[in-house]
Amino acid sequence: MSDLRTFRVVIVGGGSAGIMVAARLLRARPSLHGNIAIFDPSEKHYYQPLWTLVGAGVVSKESSEKEEASQIPKGALWIKEAIESFLPEMHQVRTSRGEMIQYEYLVVAAGIEIGWDKIKGLPETIGNGGVCSNYSYEYVSYTWECLRTFSGGNAIFTQPNTPIKCGGAPQKIMYLADDHMRKTKVRSHSQIIYASANAGIFAVKKYADALQYVINRKNIHTNFRWNLIEILPEKKEAIFVHLDTNQTHTLSYDMLHVVPPMFAPRCIRDSPLADVAGWVEIDATTLQHTRYPRIFSLGDCSNLPTSKTGAAIRKQAPVLVSNLLAFMDQQSLSARYDGYTSCPIVTGYNRLILAEFDYKLEPRETFPFDQSKERYSMYRVKKDLLPFLYWQGMMKGRI
Ligand SMILES: Cc1cc2nc3c(=O)[nH]c(=O)nc-3n(C[C@H](O)[C@H](O)[C@H](O)COP(=O)(O)OP(=O)(O)OC[C@H]3O[C@@H](n4cnc5c(N)ncnc54)[C@H](O)[C@@H]3O)c2cc1C
C-alpha cells in the first residue's frame, strides 16, 4: 500500500478553469465530495476580463479580485501549493514542497505564463515613464494613470508573436484610449499606433471587417507583423522587428501599452504532458490527453486551437466533466467541444462588438441580431452582466 497522499481527482490550478471543473464535478457526482484536491499557491482569484475596464478607469481593480478560499467549492480541498512536476506513468505529481501526490484522475488547468522578461527593458520600465500593461493586477491601474494624464504625442499598443490570453484585449484598451483622448481633447495632437505581430486585425472576417471600419473611423495607424523586442526608457523608444523582413524599426512613445509574449507554464513545458510547443497535448474535441488517458486539460494551458478566453472555458468545462465522468465509469467519451470562444471587443466607452466563433472561425452568435455592430447593450453585458454571471454562475458550476 502506498502511503502517499491520494485523491480521486487532482486539479492543478484554481483559476477560472480549475474552479469551474471542480464545481461541476461536485454537482454532478456528490460521491466525489472530499475526494477532489485543488492545488494553487495563489491567495487570490481574479476575474481578469475586467482588467480592460480597470485600465480604462471604468471600474476599480479591487472589483476583479476575491479570496481564493471563497471560490473553492464545498467538497473540494484547496492545497495552497504549486505543482512542480508531473509523473504521468506513475499517476503522481510533485508539489513545490517536494511532496509526491497520487491521483486517479488529473485535470490540468494552470493558466498561462507571461514572459515579462522576454522584452528587453520591460521588467525595469513597466509601471513607470508611460510603459503600462493591462495583463497584470499589479500594473493595470497604471494604464489608467497613463491615460488620465496623457497630454498628447505617440500612444503605442502592442500585440506579441505568441498565443495570448484574450487575443482581442490588446486592441480593446486602444479603442478606449482613443475615446478617452477625444473626451480630454488631446486626440488632435496625438497619434495612436497599433503595432501587432499578427497579420491582420482579427482572424474572423466578419469581425475583422467591422474592426477595420472602427480603425478607419478612429484614424488609428496599424503596423502588422511588428513584434516588440526592446524598450529604451531613457529615450522613450520602442524597438520592433518586422517578422517577414527581419528589419528593425524604432518608434518614440509617450505611452506604451505592452502585451508581452506568453507561454505554457514551465512545469508543463518541461513535462511529458506537453506538445512540441509546450502546451498540454489534448484531443481538441474530448479534452482528454492524447497519451495519458487519465489526464484531461482545458483553458489557457491546453493546446486547444482556439482563442484562449474564459468564455471558451465555460463551454470546455461541461465537456471535460462529462467525459471525465464517462471515463471513470468506463463508458465512451461522447461530449464534444467545437472550439467555441468569445471576445467582447470594447470599441469605446459604451460600445462593444461581441465576437463569438468556433474552430472553423465561423461566427457562432448568441443573440438574434448582428453582433458585429457596435452596441451599448453589449457593453453593459460585459461591464455588469458577465461579472455577475462569472461569480454567481460559472464559479458555482451552475452555468
Ligand atoms: C486583460 C485581459 C482581458 C481579458 N478579457 C477577456 C474577456 O473579455 N473575455 C474572456 O472570456 N476572457 C478574457 N480574458 C482571458 C481569461 O481571463 C482567461 O482566458 C482565463 O482566466 C483563463 O483561465 P485559466 O483557468 O486557464 O487560467 P487562470 O484563470 O489564469 O488560472 C490559472 C491558475 O493556475 C494557478 N497556477 C499556475 N501555475 C500553477 C502550478 N504550477 N500549480 C498550481 N497552480 C498553478 C494560478 O495561480 C492561477 O490561479 C482576459 C484576460 C486578460 C488578462
PDBQT file of the ligand as one rigid body, heavy atoms in Angstrom, charges set to zero:
ROOT
HETATM    1  C1  LIG A 401      -6.558  41.906 -19.847  1.00  0.00    +0.000 C 
HETATM    2  C2  LIG A 401      -7.352  40.637 -20.029  1.00  0.00    +0.000 A 
HETATM    3  C3  LIG A 401      -8.597  40.706 -20.639  1.00  0.00    +0.000 A 
HETATM    4  C4  LIG A 401      -9.347  39.547 -20.825  1.00  0.00    +0.000 A 
HETATM    5  N1  LIG A 401     -10.586  39.656 -21.401  1.00  0.00    +0.000 NA
HETATM    6  C5  LIG A 401     -11.360  38.545 -21.508  1.00  0.00    +0.000 A 
HETATM    7  C6  LIG A 401     -12.708  38.667 -21.975  1.00  0.00    +0.000 A 
HETATM    8  O1  LIG A 401     -13.195  39.749 -22.266  1.00  0.00    +0.000 OA
HETATM    9  N2  LIG A 401     -13.446  37.533 -22.082  1.00  0.00    +0.000 N 
HETATM   10  C7  LIG A 401     -12.944  36.312 -21.724  1.00  0.00    +0.000 A 
HETATM   11  O2  LIG A 401     -13.680  35.319 -21.813  1.00  0.00    +0.000 OA
HETATM   12  N3  LIG A 401     -11.654  36.159 -21.294  1.00  0.00    +0.000 NA
HETATM   13  C8  LIG A 401     -10.868  37.246 -21.168  1.00  0.00    +0.000 A 
HETATM   14  N4  LIG A 401      -9.587  37.135 -20.672  1.00  0.00    +0.000 N 
HETATM   15  C9  LIG A 401      -8.980  35.784 -20.555  1.00  0.00    +0.000 C 
HETATM   16  C10 LIG A 401      -9.380  34.988 -19.326  1.00  0.00    +0.000 C 
HETATM   17  O3  LIG A 401      -9.226  35.745 -18.158  1.00  0.00    +0.000 OA
HETATM   18  C11 LIG A 401      -8.517  33.729 -19.276  1.00  0.00    +0.000 C 
HETATM   19  O4  LIG A 401      -8.602  33.051 -20.516  1.00  0.00    +0.000 OA
HETATM   20  C12 LIG A 401      -8.939  32.793 -18.166  1.00  0.00    +0.000 C 
HETATM   21  O5  LIG A 401      -8.820  33.397 -16.909  1.00  0.00    +0.000 OA
HETATM   22  C13 LIG A 401      -8.097  31.514 -18.208  1.00  0.00    +0.000 C 
HETATM   23  O6  LIG A 401      -8.469  30.654 -17.167  1.00  0.00    +0.000 OA
HETATM   24  P1  LIG A 401      -7.417  29.553 -16.666  1.00  0.00    +0.000 P 
HETATM   25  O7  LIG A 401      -8.089  28.859 -15.544  1.00  0.00    +0.000 OA
HETATM   26  O8  LIG A 401      -6.913  28.770 -17.820  1.00  0.00    +0.000 OA
HETATM   27  O9  LIG A 401      -6.202  30.434 -16.113  1.00  0.00    +0.000 OA
HETATM   28  P2  LIG A 401      -6.241  31.413 -14.856  1.00  0.00    +0.000 P 
HETATM   29  O10 LIG A 401      -7.627  31.911 -14.588  1.00  0.00    +0.000 OA
HETATM   30  O11 LIG A 401      -5.187  32.434 -15.121  1.00  0.00    +0.000 OA
HETATM   31  O12 LIG A 401      -5.844  30.488 -13.635  1.00  0.00    +0.000 OA
HETATM   32  C14 LIG A 401      -4.665  29.723 -13.589  1.00  0.00    +0.000 C 
HETATM   33  C15 LIG A 401      -4.424  29.350 -12.132  1.00  0.00    +0.000 C 
HETATM   34  O13 LIG A 401      -3.391  28.365 -12.067  1.00  0.00    +0.000 OA
HETATM   35  C16 LIG A 401      -2.553  28.670 -10.973  1.00  0.00    +0.000 C 
HETATM   36  N5  LIG A 401      -1.253  28.048 -11.232  1.00  0.00    +0.000 N 
HETATM   37  C17 LIG A 401      -0.299  28.425 -12.099  1.00  0.00    +0.000 A 
HETATM   38  N6  LIG A 401       0.739  27.575 -12.065  1.00  0.00    +0.000 NA
HETATM   39  C18 LIG A 401       0.414  26.615 -11.160  1.00  0.00    +0.000 A 
HETATM   40  C19 LIG A 401       1.088  25.459 -10.684  1.00  0.00    +0.000 A 
HETATM   41  N7  LIG A 401       2.299  25.126 -11.137  1.00  0.00    +0.000 N 
HETATM   42  N8  LIG A 401       0.482  24.703  -9.738  1.00  0.00    +0.000 NA
HETATM   43  C20 LIG A 401      -0.756  25.031  -9.258  1.00  0.00    +0.000 A 
HETATM   44  N9  LIG A 401      -1.431  26.117  -9.696  1.00  0.00    +0.000 NA
HETATM   45  C21 LIG A 401      -0.854  26.886 -10.628  1.00  0.00    +0.000 A 
HETATM   46  C22 LIG A 401      -2.532  30.177 -10.908  1.00  0.00    +0.000 C 
HETATM   47  O14 LIG A 401      -2.190  30.642  -9.606  1.00  0.00    +0.000 OA
HETATM   48  C23 LIG A 401      -3.971  30.531 -11.295  1.00  0.00    +0.000 C 
HETATM   49  O15 LIG A 401      -4.802  30.678 -10.154  1.00  0.00    +0.000 OA
HETATM   50  C24 LIG A 401      -8.830  38.286 -20.429  1.00  0.00    +0.000 A 
HETATM   51  C25 LIG A 401      -7.579  38.229 -19.788  1.00  0.00    +0.000 A 
HETATM   52  C26 LIG A 401      -6.858  39.394 -19.573  1.00  0.00    +0.000 A 
HETATM   53  C27 LIG A 401      -5.536  39.322 -18.860  1.00  0.00    +0.000 C 
ENDROOT
TORSDOF 0
